[in-house]
Amino acid sequence: MNEISTCPVCGGENVYFDGSLYVCPECAHEFEDNASAAVGADVPKDSNGAELLDGDSVTVIKDLKVKGSSMVIKRGTKVKSIRLTENPEEVDCKIDGSSIVLKTCFLKK
């Protein structure tokens, strides 16, 4: 049987596995096993969990207000040729001639 570690937040020992995450009933913290968290931690994924690559085309799933501008990116906008950044939660792209960084949680492949 796999040895379950203690909670990284409160140090509680009553941690259990609920099928996808480890849960601490004492502080309600949910976390992944350290071995599975290290694998694929820096792989950018869209809102559905599909892996994103340089040059992919994606669709925006929610109306997004652009900070510092009155521009709004409408839901359903197709974005071609995305570029991955150092941060796996962000991609760089061009929309209407403007270079914009979008969060991957608002995109689908």
C-alpha positions as CSV (number, residue, x, y, z in Angstrom):
1,M,0.0,0.0,0.0
2,N,1.2,3.5,-0.8
3,E,2.2,5.6,2.2
4,I,0.3,8.8,2.4
5,S,2.3,11.8,3.7
6,T,1.1,14.5,6.1
7,C,-0.7,17.6,5.0
8,P,1.9,20.2,3.7
9,V,-0.2,23.1,5.2
10,C,-1.1,22.0,8.7
11,G,0.9,18.8,9.2
12,G,-2.2,16.7,9.8
13,E,-1.9,13.0,9.6
14,N,-5.5,12.1,8.7
15,V,-5.0,12.8,4.9
16,Y,-7.0,10.6,2.5
17,F,-7.1,10.1,-1.2
18,D,-10.5,10.9,-2.9
19,G,-9.7,9.5,-6.3
20,S,-7.9,12.5,-7.9
21,L,-6.4,14.5,-5.0
22,Y,-5.3,14.1,-1.4
23,V,-7.5,15.9,1.1
24,C,-6.8,17.0,4.6
25,P,-10.0,16.9,6.7
26,E,-8.4,19.1,9.4
27,C,-7.7,22.2,7.2
28,A,-9.6,21.2,4.0
29,H,-6.4,21.6,1.9
30,E,-6.4,19.6,-1.3
31,F,-3.1,18.6,-2.9
32,E,-1.5,16.2,-5.4
33,D,1.0,13.6,-4.6
34,N,4.5,15.0,-4.8
35,A,5.5,12.5,-7.5
36,S,2.6,13.2,-9.8
37,A,2.8,17.0,-9.2
38,A,6.4,17.0,-10.5
39,V,5.5,15.2,-13.7
40,G,3.8,17.6,-16.1
41,A,3.7,20.5,-13.8
42,D,5.0,22.9,-16.4
43,V,2.9,21.7,-19.3
44,P,0.4,24.4,-20.5
45,K,-3.2,23.1,-20.7
46,D,-6.4,24.6,-21.8
47,S,-9.7,24.8,-19.8
48,N,-10.5,21.2,-20.8
49,G,-7.1,19.8,-19.9
50,A,-5.8,19.4,-23.5
51,E,-2.1,20.1,-23.9
52,L,-1.2,23.4,-25.7
53,L,1.7,23.7,-28.1
54,D,3.3,26.5,-30.0
55,G,1.3,27.4,-33.1
56,D,-2.0,25.9,-31.9
57,S,-5.3,27.6,-32.7
58,V,-7.6,28.1,-29.7
59,T,-11.0,29.7,-28.9
60,V,-11.8,32.1,-26.1
61,I,-14.5,30.6,-23.8
62,K,-15.5,33.8,-21.9
63,D,-15.8,37.6,-22.6
64,L,-12.5,39.1,-21.4
65,K,-11.8,42.7,-20.6
66,V,-8.3,43.8,-21.6
67,K,-6.6,45.7,-18.7
68,G,-5.6,49.2,-19.6
69,S,-7.9,49.4,-22.6
70,S,-11.6,49.6,-23.5
71,M,-11.2,46.5,-25.7
72,V,-13.2,43.4,-24.9
73,I,-12.3,40.0,-26.4
74,K,-15.6,38.3,-27.1
75,R,-16.5,34.7,-26.3
76,G,-15.9,32.5,-29.3
77,T,-13.0,34.6,-30.7
78,K,-10.6,32.3,-32.6
79,V,-6.9,32.9,-31.9
80,K,-4.4,31.4,-34.3
81,S,-0.7,30.7,-33.8
82,I,-0.4,31.0,-30.0
83,R,3.1,31.2,-28.5
84,L,3.9,29.6,-25.2
85,T,5.5,31.7,-22.5
86,E,7.8,30.9,-19.5
87,N,4.6,30.7,-17.4
88,P,2.6,27.5,-18.2
89,E,-0.7,29.4,-17.3
90,E,-0.2,32.0,-20.0
91,V,0.1,32.2,-23.8
92,D,1.1,35.1,-26.0
93,C,-1.0,35.8,-29.1
94,K,-2.2,38.6,-31.5
95,I,-5.8,39.7,-31.6
96,D,-6.8,42.5,-34.0
97,G,-3.1,43.4,-34.4
98,S,-2.5,43.8,-30.7
99,S,-0.1,41.5,-28.9
100,I,-1.9,40.1,-25.8
101,V,-1.1,37.6,-23.1
102,L,-4.1,35.3,-22.2
103,K,-4.6,32.9,-19.3
104,T,-4.9,29.3,-20.5
105,C,-7.9,28.7,-18.2
106,F,-10.0,31.0,-20.6
107,L,-9.0,29.0,-23.8
108,K,-10.0,25.8,-25.4
109,K,-8.3,23.9,-28.2
